[in-house]
């Protein structure tokens, strides 16, 4: 189903550290998105305009095999991929207040804490690689 701008619903916004960086994984998501028949765009925190309620996003044109820019409405669903830090956290809180759900709600975690938890598990600890803390 399309919205008033002609975009297929739902609209999925992928928050990245940089909307200019292009990866094979992003192209793969675009290909999968075609099967899902939704609208998918990539953006960074710099691309959001809350006053105008729009996002300058990048999308991959599968027919022309090239990246294009376009203004999109706010996403119906947010996929956080690679964005972290205080500024990204503030942006995510604003999207949360708008009621925009996230596919993956955890944006960052402490690898040292995760390792400590896994090390305590008798079934997993023998399979963990040697790890040395940085000073």
N, CA, C and O atoms as CSV, one atom per row, in Angstrom:
chain,resi,resn,atom,element,x,y,z
A,1,UNK,N,N,0.843,-1.178,0.000
A,1,UNK,CA,C,0.000,0.000,0.000
A,1,UNK,C,C,0.887,1.239,0.000
A,1,UNK,O,O,1.871,1.293,0.737
A,2,UNK,N,N,0.561,2.208,-0.794
A,2,UNK,CA,C,1.360,3.435,-0.884
A,2,UNK,C,C,0.730,4.547,-0.076
A,2,UNK,O,O,-0.488,4.585,0.102
A,3,UNK,N,N,1.562,5.455,0.413
A,3,UNK,CA,C,1.051,6.627,1.127
A,3,UNK,C,C,0.860,7.766,0.138
A,3,UNK,O,O,0.975,7.559,-1.070
A,4,UNK,N,N,0.573,8.955,0.627
A,4,UNK,CA,C,0.287,10.088,-0.248
A,4,UNK,C,C,1.471,10.500,-1.115
A,4,UNK,O,O,1.277,11.116,-2.164
A,5,UNK,N,N,2.694,10.173,-0.698
A,5,UNK,CA,C,3.865,10.531,-1.508
A,5,UNK,C,C,4.230,9.426,-2.502
A,5,UNK,O,O,5.215,9.541,-3.231
A,6,UNK,N,N,3.433,8.359,-2.527
A,6,UNK,CA,C,3.697,7.270,-3.449
A,6,UNK,C,C,4.635,6.217,-2.911
A,6,UNK,O,O,4.965,5.268,-3.622
A,7,UNK,N,N,5.077,6.358,-1.669
A,7,UNK,CA,C,5.991,5.386,-1.070
A,7,UNK,C,C,5.206,4.195,-0.545
A,7,UNK,O,O,4.114,4.344,0.003
A,8,UNK,N,N,5.779,3.014,-0.720
A,8,UNK,CA,C,5.156,1.803,-0.207
A,8,UNK,C,C,5.256,1.776,1.304
A,8,UNK,O,O,6.267,2.194,1.870
A,9,UNK,N,N,4.226,1.292,1.955
A,9,UNK,CA,C,4.208,1.181,3.404
A,9,UNK,C,C,4.599,-0.227,3.797
A,9,UNK,O,O,4.297,-1.139,3.028
A,10,UNK,N,N,5.231,-0.483,4.898
A,10,UNK,CA,C,5.740,0.551,5.786
A,10,UNK,C,C,7.025,1.173,5.249
A,10,UNK,O,O,7.716,0.603,4.404
A,11,UNK,N,N,7.313,2.344,5.764
A,11,UNK,CA,C,8.558,3.021,5.416
A,11,UNK,C,C,9.584,2.653,6.483
A,11,UNK,O,O,9.357,2.861,7.675
A,12,UNK,N,N,10.705,2.109,6.047
A,12,UNK,CA,C,11.753,1.671,6.959
A,12,UNK,C,C,12.953,2.601,6.802
A,12,UNK,O,O,13.543,2.693,5.726
A,13,UNK,N,N,13.303,3.283,7.880
A,13,UNK,CA,C,14.472,4.146,7.883
A,13,UNK,C,C,15.624,3.440,8.562
A,13,UNK,O,O,15.471,2.929,9.671
A,14,UNK,N,N,16.769,3.405,7.915
A,14,UNK,CA,C,17.952,2.754,8.474
A,14,UNK,C,C,18.921,3.849,8.912
A,14,UNK,O,O,19.500,4.549,8.082
A,15,UNK,N,N,19.087,3.985,10.224
A,15,UNK,CA,C,19.993,4.982,10.784
A,15,UNK,C,C,21.407,4.434,10.773
A,15,UNK,O,O,21.688,3.394,11.369
A,16,UNK,N,N,22.301,5.148,10.086
A,16,UNK,CA,C,23.700,4.733,9.984
A,16,UNK,C,C,24.601,5.842,10.519
A,16,UNK,O,O,24.155,6.967,10.743
A,17,UNK,N,N,25.858,5.511,10.716
A,17,UNK,CA,C,26.813,6.529,11.173
A,17,UNK,C,C,27.007,7.596,10.105
A,17,UNK,O,O,27.198,8.770,10.424
A,18,UNK,N,N,26.957,7.193,8.842
A,18,UNK,CA,C,27.118,8.136,7.735
A,18,UNK,C,C,26.217,7.694,6.591
A,18,UNK,O,O,26.283,6.544,6.157
A,19,UNK,N,N,25.384,8.590,6.104
A,19,UNK,CA,C,24.507,8.229,4.990
A,19,UNK,C,C,25.267,8.188,3.669
A,19,UNK,O,O,24.745,7.691,2.671
A,20,UNK,N,N,26.482,8.701,3.654
A,20,UNK,CA,C,27.274,8.709,2.427
A,20,UNK,C,C,28.033,7.398,2.202
A,20,UNK,O,O,28.377,7.049,1.072
A,21,UNK,N,N,28.279,6.696,3.279
A,21,UNK,CA,C,29.006,5.428,3.168
A,21,UNK,C,C,28.070,4.374,2.570
A,21,UNK,O,O,26.923,4.229,2.993
A,22,UNK,N,N,28.578,3.653,1.591
A,22,UNK,CA,C,27.780,2.625,0.926
A,22,UNK,C,C,28.470,1.284,1.111
A,22,UNK,O,O,29.675,1.168,0.885
A,23,UNK,N,N,27.723,0.281,1.517
A,23,UNK,CA,C,28.308,-1.039,1.730
A,23,UNK,C,C,27.523,-2.095,0.967
A,23,UNK,O,O,26.392,-1.865,0.539
A,24,UNK,N,N,28.143,-3.253,0.807
A,24,UNK,CA,C,27.461,-4.377,0.164
A,24,UNK,C,C,26.250,-4.801,0.983
A,24,UNK,O,O,25.237,-5.234,0.434
A,25,UNK,N,N,26.364,-4.671,2.307
A,25,UNK,CA,C,25.242,-5.026,3.173
A,25,UNK,C,C,24.031,-4.137,2.940
A,25,UNK,O,O,22.891,-4.595,3.022
A,26,UNK,N,N,24.280,-2.867,2.650
A,26,UNK,CA,C,23.185,-1.936,2.376
A,26,UNK,C,C,22.504,-2.295,1.054
A,26,UNK,O,O,21.280,-2.223,0.941
A,27,UNK,N,N,23.293,-2.677,0.066
A,27,UNK,CA,C,22.717,-3.083,-1.224
A,27,UNK,C,C,21.912,-4.363,-1.052
A,27,UNK,O,O,20.855,-4.527,-1.661
A,28,UNK,N,N,22.412,-5.259,-0.227
A,28,UNK,CA,C,21.678,-6.503,0.044
A,28,UNK,C,C,20.329,-6.194,0.711
A,28,UNK,O,O,19.311,-6.797,0.371
A,29,UNK,N,N,20.332,-5.254,1.656
A,29,UNK,CA,C,19.069,-4.849,2.275
A,29,UNK,C,C,18.111,-4.269,1.241
A,29,UNK,O,O,16.910,-4.534,1.288
A,30,UNK,N,N,18.635,-3.484,0.314
A,30,UNK,CA,C,17.792,-2.901,-0.734
A,30,UNK,C,C,17.168,-3.994,-1.602
A,30,UNK,O,O,16.000,-3.899,-1.978
A,31,UNK,N,N,17.938,-5.022,-1.916
A,31,UNK,CA,C,17.410,-6.138,-2.711
A,31,UNK,C,C,16.331,-6.894,-1.951
A,31,UNK,O,O,15.295,-7.243,-2.517
A,32,UNK,N,N,16.571,-7.145,-0.672
A,32,UNK,CA,C,15.570,-7.820,0.148
A,32,UNK,C,C,14.323,-6.959,0.297
A,32,UNK,O,O,13.204,-7.468,0.349
A,33,UNK,N,N,14.531,-5.652,0.365
A,33,UNK,CA,C,13.417,-4.733,0.503
A,33,UNK,C,C,12.495,-4.779,-0.717
A,33,UNK,O,O,11.281,-4.626,-0.588
A,34,UNK,N,N,13.069,-4.987,-1.888
A,34,UNK,CA,C,12.248,-5.070,-3.098
A,34,UNK,C,C,11.261,-6.234,-2.988
A,34,UNK,O,O,10.105,-6.115,-3.394
A,35,UNK,N,N,11.727,-7.363,-2.435
A,35,UNK,CA,C,10.850,-8.512,-2.243
A,35,UNK,C,C,9.758,-8.207,-1.220
A,35,UNK,O,O,8.620,-8.659,-1.353
A,36,UNK,N,N,10.123,-7.435,-0.202
A,36,UNK,CA,C,9.170,-7.116,0.865
A,36,UNK,C,C,8.164,-6.049,0.438
A,36,UNK,O,O,7.120,-5.882,1.069
A,37,UNK,N,N,8.484,-5.328,-0.641
A,37,UNK,CA,C,7.610,-4.277,-1.180
A,37,UNK,C,C,7.336,-3.161,-0.170
A,37,UNK,O,O,6.201,-2.717,0.003
A,38,UNK,N,N,8.397,-2.728,0.481
A,38,UNK,CA,C,8.306,-1.599,1.397
A,38,UNK,C,C,9.221,-0.494,0.867
A,38,UNK,O,O,9.903,-0.671,-0.142
A,39,UNK,N,N,9.227,0.627,1.548
A,39,UNK,CA,C,10.151,1.712,1.206
A,39,UNK,C,C,11.289,1.675,2.209
A,39,UNK,O,O,11.058,1.657,3.418
A,40,UNK,N,N,12.511,1.663,1.713
A,40,UNK,CA,C,13.693,1.584,2.562
A,40,UNK,C,C,14.634,2.712,2.194
A,40,UNK,O,O,14.954,2.914,1.022
A,41,UNK,N,N,15.080,3.454,3.215
A,41,UNK,CA,C,16.096,4.473,2.963
A,41,UNK,C,C,17.093,4.505,4.106
A,41,UNK,O,O,16.802,4.074,5.222
A,42,UNK,N,N,18.279,5.025,3.804
A,42,UNK,CA,C,19.372,5.120,4.761
A,42,UNK,C,C,19.595,6.589,5.080
A,42,UNK,O,O,19.466,7.451,4.210
A,43,UNK,N,N,19.929,6.866,6.328
A,43,UNK,CA,C,20.169,8.249,6.719
A,43,UNK,C,C,21.057,8.295,7.954
A,43,UNK,O,O,21.208,7.306,8.670
A,44,UNK,N,N,21.642,9.474,8.188
A,44,UNK,CA,C,22.425,9.683,9.407
A,44,UNK,C,C,21.711,10.740,10.244
A,44,UNK,O,O,20.699,11.301,9.824
A,45,UNK,N,N,22.237,10.998,11.400
A,45,UNK,CA,C,21.612,11.970,12.301
A,45,UNK,C,C,21.578,13.369,11.690
A,45,UNK,O,O,20.727,14.179,12.056
A,46,UNK,N,N,22.480,13.658,10.776
A,46,UNK,CA,C,22.551,14.972,10.141
A,46,UNK,C,C,21.441,15.186,9.106
A,46,UNK,O,O,21.200,16.315,8.676
A,47,UNK,N,N,20.777,14.117,8.713
A,47,UNK,CA,C,19.789,14.184,7.635
A,47,UNK,C,C,18.354,14.404,8.112
A,47,UNK,O,O,17.436,14.479,7.295
A,48,UNK,N,N,18.155,14.506,9.422
A,48,UNK,CA,C,16.810,14.599,9.976
A,48,UNK,C,C,16.426,16.055,10.218
A,48,UNK,O,O,17.190,16.822,10.804
A,49,UNK,N,N,15.237,16.424,9.763
A,49,UNK,CA,C,14.713,17.763,9.997
A,49,UNK,C,C,13.386,17.607,10.736
A,49,UNK,O,O,12.356,17.313,10.130
A,50,UNK,N,N,13.427,17.810,12.060
A,50,UNK,CA,C,12.222,17.637,12.872
A,50,UNK,C,C,11.202,18.750,12.630
A,50,UNK,O,O,10.000,18.522,12.764
A,51,UNK,N,N,11.662,19.941,12.279
A,51,UNK,CA,C,10.730,21.037,12.009
A,51,UNK,C,C,9.856,20.740,10.788
A,51,UNK,O,O,8.655,21.008,10.794
A,52,UNK,N,N,10.463,20.192,9.761
A,52,UNK,CA,C,9.717,19.874,8.532
A,52,UNK,C,C,9.193,18.444,8.502
A,52,UNK,O,O,8.486,18.047,7.575
A,53,UNK,N,N,9.549,17.677,9.529
A,53,UNK,CA,C,9.120,16.277,9.657
A,53,UNK,C,C,9.486,15.459,8.422
A,53,UNK,O,O,8.658,14.762,7.836
A,54,UNK,N,N,10.764,15.574,8.052
A,54,UNK,CA,C,11.241,14.801,6.914
A,54,UNK,C,C,12.711,14.442,7.095
A,54,UNK,O,O,13.413,14.986,7.948
A,55,UNK,N,N,13.139,13.517,6.268
A,55,UNK,CA,C,14.506,13.007,6.327
A,55,UNK,C,C,15.084,13.004,4.914
A,55,UNK,O,O,14.441,12.547,3.969
A,56,UNK,N,N,16.294,13.517,4.785
A,56,UNK,CA,C,16.994,13.417,3.501
A,56,UNK,C,C,17.674,12.058,3.490
A,56,UNK,O,O,18.720,11.869,4.111
A,57,UNK,N,N,17.080,11.129,2.789
A,57,UNK,CA,C,17.586,9.765,2.790
A,57,UNK,C,C,18.253,9.384,1.488
A,57,UNK,O,O,18.110,10.052,0.463
A,58,UNK,N,N,18.986,8.287,1.562
A,58,UNK,CA,C,19.622,7.704,0.377
A,58,UNK,C,C,18.990,6.344,0.157
A,58,UNK,O,O,18.709,5.608,1.103
A,59,UNK,N,N,18.774,6.028,-1.099
A,59,UNK,CA,C,18.255,4.712,-1.431
A,59,UNK,C,C,19.005,4.174,-2.632
A,59,UNK,O,O,19.593,4.926,-3.410
A,60,UNK,N,N,18.972,2.875,-2.766
A,60,UNK,CA,C,19.669,2.241,-3.873
A,60,UNK,C,C,18.674,1.905,-4.968
A,60,UNK,O,O,17.728,1.150,-4.744
A,61,UNK,N,N,18.883,2.460,-6.147
A,61,UNK,CA,C,18.035,2.190,-7.302
A,61,UNK,C,C,18.539,0.903,-7.941
A,61,UNK,O,O,19.590,0.891,-8.583
A,62,UNK,N,N,17.789,-0.177,-7.763
A,62,UNK,CA,C,18.222,-1.481,-8.251
A,62,UNK,C,C,18.272,-1.539,-9.774
A,62,UNK,O,O,19.124,-2.226,-10.336
A,63,UNK,N,N,17.376,-0.832,-10.445
A,63,UNK,CA,C,17.357,-0.853,-11.913
A,63,UNK,C,C,18.579,-0.153,-12.496
A,63,UNK,O,O,19.190,-0.642,-13.446
A,64,UNK,N,N,18.929,0.994,-11.920
A,64,UNK,CA,C,20.073,1.770,-12.430
A,64,UNK,C,C,21.381,1.455,-11.715
A,64,UNK,O,O,22.445,1.939,-12.100
A,65,UNK,N,N,21.286,0.631,-10.657
A,65,UNK,CA,C,22.456,0.229,-9.865
A,65,UNK,C,C,23.255,1.439,-9.400
A,65,UNK,O,O,24.475,1.506,-9.555
A,66,UNK,N,N,22.521,2.397,-8.821
A,66,UNK,CA,C,23.172,3.603,-8.319
A,66,UNK,C,C,22.430,4.131,-7.102
A,66,UNK,O,O,21.259,3.825,-6.881
A,67,UNK,N,N,23.142,4.933,-6.319
A,67,UNK,CA,C,22.575,5.547,-5.121
A,67,UNK,C,C,21.935,6.882,-5.481
A,67,UNK,O,O,22.462,7.641,-6.294
A,68,UNK,N,N,20.785,7.153,-4.858
A,68,UNK,CA,C,20.068,8.399,-5.105
A,68,UNK,C,C,19.630,9.011,-3.781
A,68,UNK,O,O,19.449,8.307,-2.787
A,69,UNK,N,N,19.462,10.331,-3.782
A,69,UNK,CA,C,18.962,11.059,-2.615
A,69,UNK,C,C,17.518,11.453,-2.842
A,69,UNK,O,O,17.099,11.702,-3.972
A,70,UNK,N,N,16.758,11.508,-1.753
A,70,UNK,CA,C,15.353,11.902,-1.836
A,70,UNK,C,C,14.895,12.288,-0.433
A,70,UNK,O,O,15.411,11.774,0.559
A,71,UNK,N,N,13.926,13.193,-0.356
A,71,UNK,CA,C,13.329,13.508,0.938
A,71,UNK,C,C,12.208,12.523,1.207
A,71,UNK,O,O,11.362,12.265,0.351
A,72,UNK,N,N,12.219,11.976,2.425
A,72,UNK,CA,C,11.221,11.005,2.846
A,72,UNK,C,C,10.503,11.521,4.082
A,72,UNK,O,O,11.012,12.382,4.800
A,73,UNK,N,N,9.324,10.989,4.317
A,73,UNK,CA,C,8.658,11.271,5.584
A,73,UNK,C,C,9.355,10.446,6.664
A,73,UNK,O,O,10.163,9.571,6.353
A,74,UNK,N,N,9.048,10.720,7.914
A,74,UNK,CA,C,9.635,9.935,8.993
A,74,UNK,C,C,9.278,8.467,8.796
A,74,UNK,O,O,8.210,8.146,8.275
A,75,UNK,N,N,10.166,7.587,9.209
A,75,UNK,CA,C,9.897,6.160,9.006
A,75,UNK,C,C,8.785,5.646,9.922
A,75,UNK,O,O,8.507,6.204,10.983
A,76,UNK,N,N,8.164,4.561,9.466
A,76,UNK,CA,C,7.203,3.852,10.306
A,76,UNK,C,C,7.943,2.931,11.263
A,76,UNK,O,O,7.473,2.645,12.365
A,77,UNK,N,N,9.106,2.474,10.825
A,77,UNK,CA,C,9.957,1.577,11.603
A,77,UNK,C,C,11.390,2.052,11.446
A,77,UNK,O,O,11.802,2.456,10.359
A,78,UNK,N,N,12.149,2.002,12.534
A,78,UNK,CA,C,13.533,2.446,12.528
A,78,UNK,C,C,14.462,1.253,12.758
A,78,UNK,O,O,14.281,0.480,13.698
A,79,UNK,N,N,15.450,1.122,11.886
A,79,UNK,CA,C,16.474,0.090,12.026
A,79,UNK,C,C,17.782,0.810,12.303
A,79,UNK,O,O,18.281,1.541,11.447
A,80,UNK,N,N,18.339,0.612,13.484
A,80,UNK,CA,C,19.576,1.285,13.871
A,80,UNK,C,C,20.739,0.396,13.456
A,80,UNK,O,O,20.850,-0.755,13.880
A,81,UNK,N,N,21.600,0.960,12.617
A,81,UNK,CA,C,22.715,0.190,12.086
A,81,UNK,C,C,23.962,1.068,12.053
A,81,UNK,O,O,24.176,1.811,11.095
A,82,UNK,N,N,24.768,0.986,13.075
A,82,UNK,CA,C,26.043,1.686,13.071
A,82,UNK,C,C,26.065,3.049,13.726
A,82,UNK,O,O,27.143,3.626,13.874
A,83,UNK,N,N,24.953,3.580,14.118
A,83,UNK,CA,C,24.944,4.888,14.774
A,83,UNK,C,C,25.034,4.695,16.285
A,83,UNK,O,O,24.335,3.858,16.856
A,84,UNK,N,N,25.890,5.467,16.916
A,84,UNK,CA,C,26.019,5.382,18.367
A,84,UNK,C,C,26.475,6.732,18.900
A,84,UNK,O,O,26.717,7.663,18.131
A,85,UNK,N,N,26.589,6.831,20.188
A,85,UNK,CA,C,27.057,8.069,20.795
A,85,UNK,C,C,25.916,8.898,21.351
A,85,UNK,O,O,24.743,8.564,21.185
A,86,UNK,N,N,26.278,9.977,22.007
A,86,UNK,CA,C,25.319,10.841,22.676
A,86,UNK,C,C,24.335,11.480,21.698
A,86,UNK,O,O,23.132,11.506,21.955
A,87,UNK,N,N,24.839,11.992,20.584
A,87,UNK,CA,C,23.965,12.663,19.619
A,87,UNK,C,C,22.975,11.679,19.007
A,87,UNK,O,O,21.797,12.001,18.857
A,88,UNK,N,N,23.438,10.493,18.654
A,88,UNK,CA,C,22.537,9.473,18.109
A,88,UNK,C,C,21.512,9.079,19.169
A,88,UNK,O,O,20.345,8.847,18.851
A,89,UNK,N,N,21.946,9.002,20.424
A,89,UNK,CA,C,21.026,8.669,21.515
A,89,UNK,C,C,19.914,9.696,21.652
A,89,UNK,O,O,18.758,9.338,21.873
A,90,UNK,N,N,20.260,10.970,21.522
A,90,UNK,CA,C,19.253,12.034,21.588
A,90,UNK,C,C,18.269,11.923,20.423
A,90,UNK,O,O,17.064,12.106,20.597
A,91,UNK,N,N,18.787,11.627,19.253
A,91,UNK,CA,C,17.939,11.461,18.081
A,91,UNK,C,C,16.969,10.300,18.287
A,91,UNK,O,O,15.781,10.414,17.985
A,92,UNK,N,N,17.479,9.192,18.800
A,92,UNK,CA,C,16.637,8.022,19.028
A,92,UNK,C,C,15.543,8.309,20.055
A,92,UNK,O,O,14.419,7.827,19.917
A,93,UNK,N,N,15.867,9.086,21.075
A,93,UNK,CA,C,14.854,9.457,22.065
A,93,UNK,C,C,13.743,10.280,21.436
A,93,UNK,O,O,12.576,10.131,21.797
A,94,UNK,N,N,14.099,11.147,20.499
A,94,UNK,CA,C,13.078,11.951,19.810
A,94,UNK,C,C,12.178,11.062,18.955
A,94,UNK,O,O,10.964,11.260,18.914
A,95,UNK,N,N,12.772,10.085,18.276
A,95,UNK,CA,C,11.966,9.140,17.500
A,95,UNK,C,C,11.094,8.292,18.432
A,95,UNK,O,O,9.944,7.990,18.110
A,96,UNK,N,N,11.650,7.909,19.591
A,96,UNK,CA,C,10.867,7.149,20.575
A,96,UNK,C,C,9.635,7.942,21.007
A,96,UNK,O,O,8.542,7.384,21.112
A,97,UNK,N,N,9.808,9.241,21.259
A,97,UNK,CA,C,8.687,10.089,21.676
A,97,UNK,C,C,7.613,10.177,20.593
A,97,UNK,O,O,6.437,10.376,20.899
A,98,UNK,N,N,8.010,10.030,19.341
A,98,UNK,CA,C,7.054,10.041,18.241
A,98,UNK,C,C,6.369,8.680,18.069
A,98,UNK,O,O,5.468,8.529,17.244
A,99,UNK,N,N,6.803,7.706,18.850
A,99,UNK,CA,C,6.191,6.377,18.791
A,99,UNK,C,C,6.685,5.514,17.643
A,99,UNK,O,O,6.012,4.564,17.244
A,100,UNK,N,N,7.860,5.841,17.108
A,100,UNK,CA,C,8.413,5.060,15.998
A,100,UNK,C,C,9.185,3.873,16.578
A,100,UNK,O,O,10.211,4.061,17.231
A,101,UNK,N,N,8.695,2.655,16.344
A,101,UNK,CA,C,9.364,1.477,16.918
A,101,UNK,C,C,10.685,1.175,16.216
A,101,UNK,O,O,10.898,1.530,15.057
A,102,UNK,N,N,11.565,0.504,16.964
A,102,UNK,CA,C,12.867,0.096,16.414
A,102,UNK,C,C,12.887,-1.407,16.208
A,102,UNK,O,O,12.341,-2.167,17.008
A,103,UNK,N,N,13.519,-1.820,15.132
A,103,UNK,CA,C,13.695,-3.243,14.870
A,103,UNK,C,C,14.660,-3.829,15.885
A,103,UNK,O,O,14.431,-4.922,16.404
A,104,UNK,N,N,15.729,-3.115,16.170
A,104,UNK,CA,C,16.749,-3.557,17.112
A,104,UNK,C,C,16.951,-2.452,18.155
A,104,UNK,O,O,17.710,-1.512,17.917
A,105,UNK,N,N,16.293,-2.556,19.286
A,105,UNK,CA,C,16.324,-1.454,20.246
A,105,UNK,C,C,17.669,-1.174,20.900
A,105,UNK,O,O,17.870,-0.071,21.407
A,106,UNK,N,N,18.588,-2.113,20.909
A,106,UNK,CA,C,19.886,-1.882,21.536
A,106,UNK,C,C,20.819,-1.255,20.511
A,106,UNK,O,O,21.069,-1.838,19.456
A,107,UNK,N,N,21.335,-0.067,20.820
A,107,UNK,CA,C,22.206,0.612,19.869
A,107,UNK,C,C,23.683,0.385,20.162
A,107,UNK,O,O,24.518,0.483,19.262
A,108,UNK,N,N,24.006,0.087,21.399
A,108,UNK,CA,C,25.399,-0.186,21.724
A,108,UNK,C,C,25.473,-1.004,23.007
A,108,UNK,O,O,24.543,-0.988,23.813
A,109,UNK,N,N,26.565,-1.709,23.191
A,109,UNK,CA,C,26.761,-2.470,24.406
A,109,UNK,C,C,28.249,-2.550,24.704
A,109,UNK,O,O,29.085,-2.285,23.840
A,110,UNK,N,N,28.565,-2.916,25.931
A,110,UNK,CA,C,29.944,-3.012,26.360
A,110,UNK,C,C,30.435,-4.434,26.110
A,110,UNK,O,O,29.947,-5.380,26.729
A,111,UNK,N,N,31.395,-4.583,25.209
A,111,UNK,CA,C,31.906,-5.908,24.862
A,111,UNK,C,C,32.587,-6.582,26.047
A,111,UNK,O,O,32.530,-7.804,26.187
A,112,UNK,N,N,33.230,-5.789,26.898
A,112,UNK,CA,C,33.881,-6.352,28.081
A,112,UNK,C,C,32.876,-6.969,29.046
A,112,UNK,O,O,33.112,-8.043,29.599
A,113,UNK,N,N,31.762,-6.287,29.241
A,113,UNK,CA,C,30.701,-6.823,30.106
A,113,UNK,C,C,30.107,-8.099,29.511
A,113,UNK,O,O,29.849,-9.064,30.230
A,114,UNK,N,N,29.893,-8.100,28.203
A,114,UNK,CA,C,29.360,-9.288,27.539
A,114,UNK,C,C,30.319,-10.460,27.697
A,114,UNK,O,O,29.889,-11.575,27.990
A,115,UNK,N,N,31.615,-10.220,27.507
A,115,UNK,CA,C,32.608,-11.270,27.654
A,115,UNK,C,C,32.580,-11.837,29.083
A,115,UNK,O,O,32.655,-13.050,29.277
A,116,UNK,N,N,32.472,-10.955,30.070
A,116,UNK,CA,C,32.443,-11.405,31.469
A,116,UNK,C,C,31.253,-12.315,31.740
A,116,UNK,O,O,31.381,-13.316,32.444
A,117,UNK,N,N,30.111,-11.974,31.191
A,117,UNK,CA,C,28.908,-12.790,31.380
A,117,UNK,C,C,29.082,-14.145,30.706
A,117,UNK,O,O,28.765,-15.179,31.293
A,118,UNK,N,N,29.584,-14.139,29.476
A,118,UNK,CA,C,29.778,-15.389,28.745
A,118,UNK,C,C,30.837,-16.269,29.407
A,118,UNK,O,O,30.717,-17.494,29.403
A,119,UNK,N,N,31.871,-15.651,29.975
A,119,UNK,CA,C,32.959,-16.391,30.624
A,119,UNK,C,C,32.454,-17.164,31.846
A,119,UNK,O,O,32.990,-18.221,32.180
A,120,UNK,N,N,31.426,-16.637,32.507
A,120,UNK,CA,C,30.863,-17.291,33.693
A,120,UNK,C,C,30.024,-18.510,33.350
A,120,UNK,O,O,29.748,-19.337,34.219
A,121,UNK,N,N,29.618,-18.629,32.097
A,121,UNK,CA,C,28.799,-19.762,31.671
A,121,UNK,C,C,29.718,-20.938,31.368
A,121,UNK,O,O,30.526,-20.872,30.442
A,122,UNK,N,N,29.599,-22.010,32.142
A,122,UNK,CA,C,30.455,-23.186,31.992
A,122,UNK,C,C,30.392,-23.835,30.625
A,122,UNK,O,O,31.372,-24.426,30.172
A,123,UNK,N,N,29.249,-23.731,29.960
A,123,UNK,CA,C,29.117,-24.319,28.618
A,123,UNK,C,C,29.798,-23.478,27.544
A,123,UNK,O,O,30.281,-24.012,26.545
A,124,UNK,N,N,29.836,-22.177,27.748
A,124,UNK,CA,C,30.392,-21.287,26.736
A,124,UNK,C,C,31.866,-20.944,26.944
A,124,UNK,O,O,32.610,-20.773,25.979
A,125,UNK,N,N,32.280,-20.846,28.195
A,125,UNK,CA,C,33.633,-20.352,28.479
A,125,UNK,C,C,34.756,-21.128,27.785
A,125,UNK,O,O,35.734,-20.502,27.376
A,126,UNK,N,N,34.676,-22.448,27.630
A,126,UNK,CA,C,35.771,-23.145,26.931
A,126,UNK,C,C,35.901,-22.748,25.450
A,126,UNK,O,O,36.945,-22.969,24.836
A,127,UNK,N,N,34.853,-22.170,24.892
A,127,UNK,CA,C,34.857,-21.838,23.467
A,127,UNK,C,C,35.215,-20.373,23.189
A,127,UNK,O,O,35.330,-19.974,22.030
A,128,UNK,N,N,35.388,-19.593,24.221
A,128,UNK,CA,C,35.727,-18.181,24.047
A,128,UNK,C,C,37.212,-18.017,23.755
A,128,UNK,O,O,38.039,-18.718,24.339
A,129,UNK,N,N,37.554,-17.107,22.866
A,129,UNK,CA,C,38.976,-16.884,22.579
A,129,UNK,C,C,39.660,-16.146,23.736
A,129,UNK,O,O,39.006,-15.486,24.543
A,130,UNK,N,N,40.967,-16.272,23.795
A,130,UNK,CA,C,41.717,-15.534,24.802
A,130,UNK,C,C,41.473,-14.041,24.556
A,130,UNK,O,O,41.536,-13.557,23.425
A,131,UNK,N,N,41.198,-13.339,25.641
A,131,UNK,CA,C,40.933,-11.911,25.542
A,131,UNK,C,C,41.728,-11.174,26.591
A,131,UNK,O,O,41.805,-11.595,27.745
A,132,UNK,N,N,42.312,-10.079,26.182
A,132,UNK,CA,C,43.110,-9.245,27.082
A,132,UNK,C,C,42.499,-7.852,27.127
A,132,UNK,O,O,42.221,-7.259,26.084
A,133,UNK,N,N,42.288,-7.328,28.335
A,133,UNK,CA,C,41.734,-5.990,28.465
A,133,UNK,C,C,42.749,-4.950,28.060
A,133,UNK,O,O,43.940,-5.078,28.342
A,134,UNK,N,N,42.259,-3.908,27.387
A,134,UNK,CA,C,43.125,-2.768,27.055
A,134,UNK,C,C,43.304,-1.910,28.283
A,134,UNK,O,O,42.435,-1.856,29.153
A,135,UNK,N,N,44.416,-1.253,28.346
A,135,UNK,CA,C,44.650,-0.367,29.495
A,135,UNK,C,C,44.348,1.034,29.143
A,135,UNK,O,O,44.485,1.924,29.982
